Amino acid sequence: MSARRVDTGRITLHVREQGRGPLMLFFHGITSNSAVFAPLMEQLSHRFRTVAVDQRGHGLSDKPETGYDADDYAADIAGLIRSLDAGPAILVGHSLGSRNSVTAAASYPDLVRSVVAIDFTPYIETEVFDALESRVNAGDQLFADAAAVKAYLAARYVNLPRAAIDIRAESGYRAVDGGLRPLASPTAMAQTARGLRRDLVPVYRAVSKPVLLVRGADSKLVSADALAKTSRLRPDLPVVVVPGADHYVNEIAPDITVKAITNFVDA
């Protein structure tokens, strides 16, 4: 796997790349980064050009002071696809990345082949967003060392396998005086968390590209009711519910996620 920065003309994004073939882009959730998709890329790179992206404000990508609405993230996706000169692309997004991928597909249909939307839909309840925003803001802290980071992540993401915790700990923090801090910009995270509350119903009504909805059966972000309402809004969109997985479907169940992606793409 190689890593580089891509100047899209509007922002410079850090990406990880592996494989050859049709373009498949991966977009992570809030506070995360592209490294979390390494297990999926390993399995899919034999038939796709897999590119995982640090979204704006996250990881090693640019972190402007403003510009964290859904339309900003979607424009970044469009700019990246044009810069890679390999579209249309299959978009695989988790949480924030799901919201951004569906928005990009609705806004730039000529650049998108299809979308795998993992555990983010319209109709997420207000109290769920309140809890998410609180967790996001609490993550901006100084950690004494890598062990402290892993202990924090293990407590925050109680169902993640140890290997997934290690990936997050090793890829998502930078050394500063006194210890380690998250790479994700706290200003960007606060703006992004607020922006997640935007009404997605018009976007889901408008999207014309194939979209696969994936939910963890134990997700605390996307309730069964929120998924059911989304299916009533767009009964044509296929749904996969992954048993034993919470919100972090692709990290908890990478093999099932890969199977869902390949079945959808090959359908």
Contacts in CASP RR format, 6 or more apart in sequence:
PFRMAT RR
TARGET T0000
AUTHOR 0000-0000-0000
METHOD contacts of the structure
MODEL  1
MSARRVDTGRITLHVREQGRGPLMLFFHGITSNSAVFAPLMEQLSHRFRT
VAVDQRGHGLSDKPETGYDADDYAADIAGLIRSLDAGPAILVGHSLGSRN
SVTAAASYPDLVRSVVAIDFTPYIETEVFDALESRVNAGDQLFADAAAVK
AYLAARYVNLPRAAIDIRAESGYRAVDGGLRPLASPTAMAQTARGLRRDL
VPVYRAVSKPVLLVRGADSKLVSADALAKTSRLRPDLPVVVVPGADHYVN
EIAPDITVKAITNFVDA
1 16 0 8 1.000
1 17 0 8 1.000
1 18 0 8 1.000
1 38 0 8 1.000
1 41 0 8 1.000
2 16 0 8 1.000
2 17 0 8 1.000
2 18 0 8 1.000
3 14 0 8 1.000
3 15 0 8 1.000
3 16 0 8 1.000
3 17 0 8 1.000
4 14 0 8 1.000
4 15 0 8 1.000
4 17 0 8 1.000
5 12 0 8 1.000
5 13 0 8 1.000
5 14 0 8 1.000
5 15 0 8 1.000
5 60 0 8 1.000
5 61 0 8 1.000
6 12 0 8 1.000
6 13 0 8 1.000
6 14 0 8 1.000
6 15 0 8 1.000
6 80 0 8 1.000
6 83 0 8 1.000
6 84 0 8 1.000
7 83 0 8 1.000
8 76 0 8 1.000
8 79 0 8 1.000
8 80 0 8 1.000
8 82 0 8 1.000
8 83 0 8 1.000
9 79 0 8 1.000
9 83 0 8 1.000
10 75 0 8 1.000
10 76 0 8 1.000
10 79 0 8 1.000
11 56 0 8 1.000
11 61 0 8 1.000
11 62 0 8 1.000
11 64 0 8 1.000
11 76 0 8 1.000
12 61 0 8 1.000
12 62 0 8 1.000
13 53 0 8 1.000
13 54 0 8 1.000
13 55 0 8 1.000
13 56 0 8 1.000
13 61 0 8 1.000
13 62 0 8 1.000
13 76 0 8 1.000
13 80 0 8 1.000
14 34 0 8 1.000
14 53 0 8 1.000
14 54 0 8 1.000
14 59 0 8 1.000
14 60 0 8 1.000
14 61 0 8 1.000
15 34 0 8 1.000
15 51 0 8 1.000
15 52 0 8 1.000
15 53 0 8 1.000
15 54 0 8 1.000
15 80 0 8 1.000
16 34 0 8 1.000
16 35 0 8 1.000
16 37 0 8 1.000
16 38 0 8 1.000
16 41 0 8 1.000
16 51 0 8 1.000
16 52 0 8 1.000
17 49 0 8 1.000
17 50 0 8 1.000
17 51 0 8 1.000
17 52 0 8 1.000
18 41 0 8 1.000
18 42 0 8 1.000
18 45 0 8 1.000
18 50 0 8 1.000
19 45 0 8 1.000
19 46 0 8 1.000
19 48 0 8 1.000
19 49 0 8 1.000
19 50 0 8 1.000
20 45 0 8 1.000
20 49 0 8 1.000
21 47 0 8 1.000
21 48 0 8 1.000
21 49 0 8 1.000
22 47 0 8 1.000
22 48 0 8 1.000
22 49 0 8 1.000
22 86 0 8 1.000
22 89 0 8 1.000
22 90 0 8 1.000
22 113 0 8 1.000
23 48 0 8 1.000
23 49 0 8 1.000
23 51 0 8 1.000
23 81 0 8 1.000
23 84 0 8 1.000
23 86 0 8 1.000
23 87 0 8 1.000
23 88 0 8 1.000
23 89 0 8 1.000
23 90 0 8 1.000
24 44 0 8 1.000
24 48 0 8 1.000
24 49 0 8 1.000
24 50 0 8 1.000
24 51 0 8 1.000
24 89 0 8 1.000
24 90 0 8 1.000
24 91 0 8 1.000
24 92 0 8 1.000
25 51 0 8 1.000
25 52 0 8 1.000
25 53 0 8 1.000
25 77 0 8 1.000
25 80 0 8 1.000
25 81 0 8 1.000
25 89 0 8 1.000
25 90 0 8 1.000
25 91 0 8 1.000
25 92 0 8 1.000
25 101 0 8 1.000
26 34 0 8 1.000
26 37 0 8 1.000
26 40 0 8 1.000
26 41 0 8 1.000
26 50 0 8 1.000
26 51 0 8 1.000
26 52 0 8 1.000
26 53 0 8 1.000
26 92 0 8 1.000
26 93 0 8 1.000
27 53 0 8 1.000
27 55 0 8 1.000
27 77 0 8 1.000
27 91 0 8 1.000
27 92 0 8 1.000
27 93 0 8 1.000
27 94 0 8 1.000
27 96 0 8 1.000
27 97 0 8 1.000
27 98 0 8 1.000
27 100 0 8 1.000
27 101 0 8 1.000
28 34 0 8 1.000
28 36 0 8 1.000
28 37 0 8 1.000
28 52 0 8 1.000
28 53 0 8 1.000
28 54 0 8 1.000
28 55 0 8 1.000
28 58 0 8 1.000
28 93 0 8 1.000
28 94 0 8 1.000
28 95 0 8 1.000
28 96 0 8 1.000
28 97 0 8 1.000
29 55 0 8 1.000
29 93 0 8 1.000
29 94 0 8 1.000
29 95 0 8 1.000
29 96 0 8 1.000
29 97 0 8 1.000
30 95 0 8 1.000
30 96 0 8 1.000
30 132 0 8 1.000
30 136 0 8 1.000
30 184 0 8 1.000
30 189 0 8 1.000
30 192 0 8 1.000
30 193 0 8 1.000
30 196 0 8 1.000
31 58 0 8 1.000
31 136 0 8 1.000
31 139 0 8 1.000
31 182 0 8 1.000
31 184 0 8 1.000
31 189 0 8 1.000
32 58 0 8 1.000
32 94 0 8 1.000
32 168 0 8 1.000
32 172 0 8 1.000
32 184 0 8 1.000
33 54 0 8 1.000
33 58 0 8 1.000
33 59 0 8 1.000
33 60 0 8 1.000
33 171 0 8 1.000
33 172 0 8 1.000
33 183 0 8 1.000
33 184 0 8 1.000
34 52 0 8 1.000
34 53 0 8 1.000
34 54 0 8 1.000
34 59 0 8 1.000
35 52 0 8 1.000
35 167 0 8 1.000
35 168 0 8 1.000
35 170 0 8 1.000
35 171 0 8 1.000
35 172 0 8 1.000
36 52 0 8 1.000
36 94 0 8 1.000
36 164 0 8 1.000
36 167 0 8 1.000
36 168 0 8 1.000
36 171 0 8 1.000
36 250 0 8 1.000
36 251 0 8 1.000
37 50 0 8 1.000
37 52 0 8 1.000
37 92 0 8 1.000
37 250 0 8 1.000
38 52 0 8 1.000
38 167 0 8 1.000
39 163 0 8 1.000
39 250 0 8 1.000
39 251 0 8 1.000
39 254 0 8 1.000
40 50 0 8 1.000
40 92 0 8 1.000
40 250 0 8 1.000
40 254 0 8 1.000
40 257 0 8 1.000
40 258 0 8 1.000
40 261 0 8 1.000
41 50 0 8 1.000
41 52 0 8 1.000
43 254 0 8 1.000
43 255 0 8 1.000
43 258 0 8 1.000
44 50 0 8 1.000
44 258 0 8 1.000
44 261 0 8 1.000
44 262 0 8 1.000
48 90 0 8 1.000
49 86 0 8 1.000
51 84 0 8 1.000
53 61 0 8 1.000
53 77 0 8 1.000
53 80 0 8 1.000
54 60 0 8 1.000
54 61 0 8 1.000
55 61 0 8 1.000
55 73 0 8 1.000
55 76 0 8 1.000
55 96 0 8 1.000
55 97 0 8 1.000
55 100 0 8 1.000
56 62 0 8 1.000
56 63 0 8 1.000
56 64 0 8 1.000
56 67 0 8 1.000
56 68 0 8 1.000
56 72 0 8 1.000
56 73 0 8 1.000
56 76 0 8 1.000
56 188 0 8 1.000
57 63 0 8 1.000
57 64 0 8 1.000
57 68 0 8 1.000
57 184 0 8 1.000
57 185 0 8 1.000
57 188 0 8 1.000
57 189 0 8 1.000
57 192 0 8 1.000
58 183 0 8 1.000
58 184 0 8 1.000
58 185 0 8 1.000
58 188 0 8 1.000
59 171 0 8 1.000
59 172 0 8 1.000
59 183 0 8 1.000
59 184 0 8 1.000
60 183 0 8 1.000
63 185 0 8 1.000
63 187 0 8 1.000
63 188 0 8 1.000
64 188 0 8 1.000
65 187 0 8 1.000
66 191 0 8 1.000
67 191 0 8 1.000
68 188 0 8 1.000
68 191 0 8 1.000
68 192 0 8 1.000
68 195 0 8 1.000
69 195 0 8 1.000
69 198 0 8 1.000
70 99 0 8 1.000
70 100 0 8 1.000
70 103 0 8 1.000
70 195 0 8 1.000
70 198 0 8 1.000
70 200 0 8 1.000
70 203 0 8 1.000
71 103 0 8 1.000
71 107 0 8 1.000
73 96 0 8 1.000
73 97 0 8 1.000
73 99 0 8 1.000
73 100 0 8 1.000
73 103 0 8 1.000
73 104 0 8 1.000
74 100 0 8 1.000
74 103 0 8 1.000
74 104 0 8 1.000
74 107 0 8 1.000
74 108 0 8 1.000
75 107 0 8 1.000
76 100 0 8 1.000
77 91 0 8 1.000
77 100 0 8 1.000
77 101 0 8 1.000
77 104 0 8 1.000
77 108 0 8 1.000
77 111 0 8 1.000
78 104 0 8 1.000
78 107 0 8 1.000
78 108 0 8 1.000
78 111 0 8 1.000
81 87 0 8 1.000
81 88 0 8 1.000
81 89 0 8 1.000
81 108 0 8 1.000
81 111 0 8 1.000
81 112 0 8 1.000
82 111 0 8 1.000
87 111 0 8 1.000
87 113 0 8 1.000
88 110 0 8 1.000
88 111 0 8 1.000
88 112 0 8 1.000
88 113 0 8 1.000
89 111 0 8 1.000
89 112 0 8 1.000
89 113 0 8 1.000
90 112 0 8 1.000
90 113 0 8 1.000
90 114 0 8 1.000
90 115 0 8 1.000
90 116 0 8 1.000
90 265 0 8 1.000
91 101 0 8 1.000
91 104 0 8 1.000
91 105 0 8 1.000
91 112 0 8 1.000
91 114 0 8 1.000
91 115 0 8 1.000
91 116 0 8 1.000
92 101 0 8 1.000
92 115 0 8 1.000
92 116 0 8 1.000
92 118 0 8 1.000
92 261 0 8 1.000
93 100 0 8 1.000
93 101 0 8 1.000
93 115 0 8 1.000
93 116 0 8 1.000
93 117 0 8 1.000
93 118 0 8 1.000
94 118 0 8 1.000
94 119 0 8 1.000
94 120 0 8 1.000
94 248 0 8 1.000
94 249 0 8 1.000
94 250 0 8 1.000
95 118 0 8 1.000
95 119 0 8 1.000
95 120 0 8 1.000
95 221 0 8 1.000
95 247 0 8 1.000
96 120 0 8 1.000
96 192 0 8 1.000
96 196 0 8 1.000
97 120 0 8 1.000
98 115 0 8 1.000
98 117 0 8 1.000
98 118 0 8 1.000
98 119 0 8 1.000
98 120 0 8 1.000
99 120 0 8 1.000
99 196 0 8 1.000
99 200 0 8 1.000
101 112 0 8 1.000
101 115 0 8 1.000
101 116 0 8 1.000
101 117 0 8 1.000
102 115 0 8 1.000
102 117 0 8 1.000
102 200 0 8 1.000
102 203 0 8 1.000
102 204 0 8 1.000
102 207 0 8 1.000
102 211 0 8 1.000
103 200 0 8 1.000
103 203 0 8 1.000
104 111 0 8 1.000
104 112 0 8 1.000
105 112 0 8 1.000
105 114 0 8 1.000
105 115 0 8 1.000
105 207 0 8 1.000
105 208 0 8 1.000
105 209 0 8 1.000
105 211 0 8 1.000
106 203 0 8 1.000
106 204 0 8 1.000
106 206 0 8 1.000
106 207 0 8 1.000
106 208 0 8 1.000
109 207 0 8 1.000
109 208 0 8 1.000
109 209 0 8 1.000
112 209 0 8 1.000
113 209 0 8 1.000
113 210 0 8 1.000
114 209 0 8 1.000
114 210 0 8 1.000
114 211 0 8 1.000
114 212 0 8 1.000
114 264 0 8 1.000
114 265 0 8 1.000
115 207 0 8 1.000
115 209 0 8 1.000
115 210 0 8 1.000
115 211 0 8 1.000
115 212 0 8 1.000
116 211 0 8 1.000
116 212 0 8 1.000
116 214 0 8 1.000
116 260 0 8 1.000
116 261 0 8 1.000
116 264 0 8 1.000
117 211 0 8 1.000
117 212 0 8 1.000
117 213 0 8 1.000
117 214 0 8 1.000
118 214 0 8 1.000
118 249 0 8 1.000
118 250 0 8 1.000
118 257 0 8 1.000
119 214 0 8 1.000
119 215 0 8 1.000
119 216 0 8 1.000
119 219 0 8 1.000
119 221 0 8 1.000
119 222 0 8 1.000
119 247 0 8 1.000
119 248 0 8 1.000
119 249 0 8 1.000
120 221 0 8 1.000
120 222 0 8 1.000
121 200 0 8 1.000
121 204 0 8 1.000
121 213 0 8 1.000
121 215 0 8 1.000
121 222 0 8 1.000
121 226 0 8 1.000
121 227 0 8 1.000
121 229 0 8 1.000
121 230 0 8 1.000
122 199 0 8 1.000
122 200 0 8 1.000
122 201 0 8 1.000
122 203 0 8 1.000
122 204 0 8 1.000
122 226 0 8 1.000
122 229 0 8 1.000
122 230 0 8 1.000
122 233 0 8 1.000
123 201 0 8 1.000
123 225 0 8 1.000
123 226 0 8 1.000
123 229 0 8 1.000
123 230 0 8 1.000
124 196 0 8 1.000
124 221 0 8 1.000
124 222 0 8 1.000
124 223 0 8 1.000
124 226 0 8 1.000
125 223 0 8 1.000
125 226 0 8 1.000
126 197 0 8 1.000
128 220 0 8 1.000
128 221 0 8 1.000
128 223 0 8 1.000
129 193 0 8 1.000
129 196 0 8 1.000
129 197 0 8 1.000
132 193 0 8 1.000
132 196 0 8 1.000
132 221 0 8 1.000
133 193 0 8 1.000
133 194 0 8 1.000
135 156 0 8 1.000
136 189 0 8 1.000
136 190 0 8 1.000
136 192 0 8 1.000
136 193 0 8 1.000
137 186 0 8 1.000
137 189 0 8 1.000
137 190 0 8 1.000
137 193 0 8 1.000
139 152 0 8 1.000
139 156 0 8 1.000
139 182 0 8 1.000
140 181 0 8 1.000
140 182 0 8 1.000
140 184 0 8 1.000
140 186 0 8 1.000
140 189 0 8 1.000
141 181 0 8 1.000
142 176 0 8 1.000
142 178 0 8 1.000
142 179 0 8 1.000
142 180 0 8 1.000
142 181 0 8 1.000
143 149 0 8 1.000
143 152 0 8 1.000
143 173 0 8 1.000
143 179 0 8 1.000
143 180 0 8 1.000
143 181 0 8 1.000
144 178 0 8 1.000
144 179 0 8 1.000
144 180 0 8 1.000
145 179 0 8 1.000
145 180 0 8 1.000
146 169 0 8 1.000
146 170 0 8 1.000
146 173 0 8 1.000
146 180 0 8 1.000
148 180 0 8 1.000
149 169 0 8 1.000
149 173 0 8 1.000
149 180 0 8 1.000
150 165 0 8 1.000
150 166 0 8 1.000
150 169 0 8 1.000
153 160 0 8 1.000
153 165 0 8 1.000
153 168 0 8 1.000
153 169 0 8 1.000
154 160 0 8 1.000
154 165 0 8 1.000
157 164 0 8 1.000
157 165 0 8 1.000
157 168 0 8 1.000
157 248 0 8 1.000
159 218 0 8 1.000
159 245 0 8 1.000
159 246 0 8 1.000
159 248 0 8 1.000
159 252 0 8 1.000
160 168 0 8 1.000
160 248 0 8 1.000
160 251 0 8 1.000
160 252 0 8 1.000
161 251 0 8 1.000
161 252 0 8 1.000
164 248 0 8 1.000
164 251 0 8 1.000
164 252 0 8 1.000
172 182 0 8 1.000
172 183 0 8 1.000
172 184 0 8 1.000
173 180 0 8 1.000
173 181 0 8 1.000
173 182 0 8 1.000
173 183 0 8 1.000
174 180 0 8 1.000
174 181 0 8 1.000
174 182 0 8 1.000
174 183 0 8 1.000
201 233 0 8 1.000
204 230 0 8 1.000
204 233 0 8 1.000
204 234 0 8 1.000
205 233 0 8 1.000
205 234 0 8 1.000
210 237 0 8 1.000
210 264 0 8 1.000
211 234 0 8 1.000
211 237 0 8 1.000
212 237 0 8 1.000
212 238 0 8 1.000
212 239 0 8 1.000
212 240 0 8 1.000
212 260 0 8 1.000
212 261 0 8 1.000
212 264 0 8 1.000
213 227 0 8 1.000
213 230 0 8 1.000
213 231 0 8 1.000
213 237 0 8 1.000
213 238 0 8 1.000
213 239 0 8 1.000
213 240 0 8 1.000
214 239 0 8 1.000
214 240 0 8 1.000
214 241 0 8 1.000
214 242 0 8 1.000
214 249 0 8 1.000
214 257 0 8 1.000
214 260 0 8 1.000
215 222 0 8 1.000
215 227 0 8 1.000
215 239 0 8 1.000
215 240 0 8 1.000
215 241 0 8 1.000
215 242 0 8 1.000
215 249 0 8 1.000
216 222 0 8 1.000
216 241 0 8 1.000
216 242 0 8 1.000
216 243 0 8 1.000
216 244 0 8 1.000
216 245 0 8 1.000
216 246 0 8 1.000
216 247 0 8 1.000
216 249 0 8 1.000
217 241 0 8 1.000
217 242 0 8 1.000
217 243 0 8 1.000
217 244 0 8 1.000
217 245 0 8 1.000
218 244 0 8 1.000
218 245 0 8 1.000
218 246 0 8 1.000
219 245 0 8 1.000
219 246 0 8 1.000
219 247 0 8 1.000
219 249 0 8 1.000
220 246 0 8 1.000
220 247 0 8 1.000
221 247 0 8 1.000
222 247 0 8 1.000
227 239 0 8 1.000
227 241 0 8 1.000
230 237 0 8 1.000
231 237 0 8 1.000
231 239 0 8 1.000
238 264 0 8 1.000
238 267 0 8 1.000
240 260 0 8 1.000
242 249 0 8 1.000
242 252 0 8 1.000
242 253 0 8 1.000
242 256 0 8 1.000
242 257 0 8 1.000
242 260 0 8 1.000
244 252 0 8 1.000
244 253 0 8 1.000
245 252 0 8 1.000
245 253 0 8 1.000
245 256 0 8 1.000
246 252 0 8 1.000
249 256 0 8 1.000
249 257 0 8 1.000
250 257 0 8 1.000
END
